[in-house]
Amino acid sequence: MNRLLACMLLAVCAAPPAPAKAGGDAVRGKQLYSAHCMACHSADVSMAGPAHRGVFGRKAGSVADFAYSPALKRSGIVWDAGTLDRWLSDPEKLVPGQAMNYSVADAQARADLIAYLRTLQPAAAAPPRR
């Protein structure tokens, strides 16, 4: 094998994996959520973890019926795609002293979960009574 070809193969094989698909796949995210998150979370009911409906744009530690760690309550985080990605990647690194002991190492899985969480919009407010 000539030296140029060997260098090209080495460069291709040593290249880092492709970044997660921008936006993620909400359908796959829902499957991942069902398989990995629903032991502690649901969209509408706080269980071992807080309910996730309306998580985008919500301040961390603010679901009324959930007892958060003091660290998360005072974190000042507002959930968006970036903060959720960092949280799912390593909750303890983002908020030392938090209580979630689960992380998602795979960047594509995180993107897919975040795409699904984005679909969990808050319930529409009832129109005012006349």
Secondary structure, DSSP 8 states (H G I E B T S, - for coil): --HHHHHHHHHHHHS------TT--HHHHHHHIIIIITTT--SSS-SSS---TT-TT-BTT--TT----HHHHTS--B--HHHHHHHHH-HHHHSTT-S-------HHHHHHHHHHHHH-----------
